[in-house]
């Protein structure tokens, strides 16, 4: 039974992760005031630990770096669609598999969101991001946690079992 339900669960998790990552790209790449607030808050906090140069770089370029990694993660997670089509077109099975790409993408998603959860919990950013007197109700934090957990589940569901587990 696990064999038949795993792809369905994997694709549901992939669609959730990619929905969050891809819809947030506009904010990360456009200099949206909320994004600027988030990354300057964290950058200022980092200055106390890592110095003005690192904190300033994070404040200025962190959104682009994180957004680029989220875009790359989405491409990895959605790539099985193109790999399946390429396999059919070129009559080959020597391409990366869906489980492999979902496993790698799950690790990528959970890694970047572990960072987001960390900064929400330990920096002045907080669980509820407050900007211009308004809070987000914790929605960014809860989305980050949901992707962290989803990525871990993707990894666990799609990892290749060790020989002694077969």
Phi, psi and omega in degrees: 000322181303321184300323184276330183272335182304312179298324180295311179298317180301313182293325176298314178296319178299316180297322178296310181300311182294326177300312180294311183297311186288325179286342179271351183299321179304316181294318183288326185263353184255359183072031179303140183304323179295318179293317178301317179300313182299309186284331175286326176297312179292318179300317178296320178295318180296331180302326179293336182254319189248358179097165184296323183297309182294313179300318178295319177297318179296317180299319185279319189242357182302317181298320179293318180296310181294316178300319179295319179293321177293323176295314178300317178299317178298320178297315178300314183293326181269349184301332179302335177296311180291322179295322177296314180297318179296320178298319178292317183294318184258006177052055180224152175242010184267042178243158176304144183270164176302312180301320180296314182291323178289327176295310179298314179296325177296318177297316180298312181297315182291328178295310182293326180280336172298320176297316180298314179299317178303310182294325176297322186276327187248344180264173177295352179303313177080169178292316175259116181282120178256127179214126180054042176077003180241145177251159179265005180069013181085007186300321179295317179297313182293326175295318179298316179297318181296324178285322175304310180293317179300318179296319178296317178298317178303315179299311183296316182294327191251359181292150179284126181293147176295155180305326181282356179257358183280000000 
